[in-house]
Amino acid sequence: MFPLNNGICEVRDACGGWTWKRGRPMLPLYCYRDKEKREVDLIIEESGTLYPVEIKTTSDPNKASINAFKVLQKIPDKQIGEGAVIAYV
């Protein structure tokens, strides 16, 4: 995992209800991609728990959209919380 640096402005509108400080979210935001090209678009970390989020451009996402969440189970010392799918409407 690595911190989002350039992508923060892209998620700002979707996360307008969160607390921001100096233009940055108060909660750590990450994304994940491995050598097998499995990826999680957004990971929100709070108190040692990772909350995965997939962002889809379709208005009808399927259950396969959350398959990538399983890769986070390999990360030591982190709990995996409930995930979410944000879909274009």
N, C-alpha and C positions, 0 to 999 in steps of 0.2 A: 504494500500500500504506500501511497505517497500523497502528501498534502496537495490539495488543489490550489494552484497559484493563479493561473490565467483563467480558469473556468469559473471563478467565483461570481463574476459579473453575469455570467450566463444563467446561473441558478438564482440570482437575487430576486427576480420577480416571482418565481414559484415559491420562494421561501419568505415572502413579505411579512408573514406573521411572526417570524423569529426575531429575537433580540439581536441587534447589530451594534457594533462598537467600532468607530473609525472606519466604517465601510466594510467591515469584515464580520462574519458570523461569530457568535460567542462559542458555538459548539464546533469541534473539529470536523471538517469535511474531507473525505477521501474518495478516490476512485480506485478500481482494481482491474488489472489486466495481467495475465500470466503468459508463459511461452506457448501454451495451447490455445491462446486467443480467447480464453474465457474471461468475461469482464462483468463488472458490476458498475453501473453508471455513477452512482452516488452512494457513499457510505457515511452515515452520521454516527459519530461516537459520543456516547454520554455515559459517564461513570463506568468505563470498562466494557460497555455493551455496544456492539456494532449493529446498526439498523440499516439494512441494505435497501436501495431504491433503484428500480429500473425505470427508465424514461423511454416511452415508445411513441412513434409518430402515427400509430394506427389507433382508431377509435375502438377496436375490438381485439385487445391483446389476449393471448391464450396462456394456459398454465405453464407452457415451456418458457415463458418470459422470466420465471423465477428460478429456473434450473441453475443458473450461475450462482445463486445465493449459497449453494452447498460448498463452494470452494472456500468460503470464509471460515468453515469449521476447522481448517488446517492451521489457522492463526492461533498461536499459543497465548494463554492468559487472557483471552477475550471471550465474552459471551456473545451469542448471536440473538438479537431481539427480533421482533416481528418486522417483516419487510413490507414494501409497498411497490405498486406499479402505478406510475403516472402516465396516463394515456391522453393523446390528442383527442379533443372532442369537437 
